[in-house]
Amino acid sequence: MKKLLASALCGLAILCSVSANEAKAAYPYDRPINIVVPFGPGGSMDIAARILGDYFLQKHKINVNVINKPGGSQAIGMNDVLRARPDGYTIAFPTFSVISTTPKISNVGYDINSIKPICQVTTLPATMAVHKDSGIKTLADFMEKAKTDPQNTVFATTAAISYQRLLFTKILNRFHKDLKIRHIAYNSNHEVSTALLGKHITAGIGIPANIAPYAESGDFTVIAIAGTERNPEFPDTPTFEEIYRDQMTPEDKNWISVSSWGGFLASNKVSDDKIAILADLVKEALEDPEVIEKFKKVKIDIVYLDQKQFKEEIINGVNLVDSILQGKKSLD
């Protein structure tokens, strides 16, 4: 009887072990996940992807390959994801323009209907700064300079049609129709900050991670930022919505606080159950104190949105771009 009982218990233990291993081997534990970052190494999305990848490995033994695929205004990386087998093991970690802008100005072979949102991780709000020696303290001061000295008033962003330029163009068209302010496009947020540091431009519109070090050193004055609330990095800087609140219509609220987002996307052929698993894993990671501290250290704000909320954010961005470009391929 004892031998029979021992044998039964042994069999039960083996069965439980097999069941546990089978459960653990299910998606997404059985193979590495490829996160395609459509930028070169060292940028905000690349750093965030590596922080999350390290968490997944340490906490869940999920191996993550971060693959940098820059070029084509993010289209090269996005197309790699869309061409991959839609099994949930290859996902993209792009920003705003990959869907909102790039398909509008080039035939890249995909559009908003080609993708399925997983979740938003962060926002990259347009952050407008001037040099400390410019004499400009507010956005109103900048607009006044543009009126009185248009030849020497220049703002810069990354790319000819960047999120930052689109938002500021919308602000000019809506609230300053009499102003035509010159624009210079650079290749990166770092280049925008460098140009402003060298006083080659009047104002630079970048992202918090690139502007903050110069604001902290006292070289830059941050005069406006996108978002529904003031950014913790710049608590004394008003939002564009604050600045124009008295002039706004209800329609203006749909676009003036739109920020560039950073989030995970997959092919629209990936199953919803796998999308949900990935979204829950990311949410868990972003609530971990160590991950929060790592993000804070590199000045990347955590702003998690689930699939439904993220989809709404993407649509808001697409609508903003459509309202400005109106079928055009250029702003110049």
Secondary structure, 3 states (H helix, E strand, C coil): CHHHHHHHHHHHHHHHHHHHHHHHHCCCCCCCEEEEECCCCCCHHHHHHHHHHHHHHHHHCCCEEEEECCCHHHHHHHHHHHHCCCCCCEEECCECHHHHCHHHHCCCCCCHHHEEEEEEEEEECCEEEEEHHHCCCCHHHHHHHHHHCHHHCEEEEECCCCHHHHHHHHHHHHHCCCCCCEEEEECCHHHHHHHHHCCCCCEEEECHHHHHHHHHHCCEEEEEECCCCCCCCCCCCCEHHHHHHHHCCHHHHHCCCCCEEEEEEEECCCCHHHHHHHHHHHHHHHCCHHHHHHHHHCCCCCCCECHHHHHHHHHHHHHHHHHHHCCCCCCC
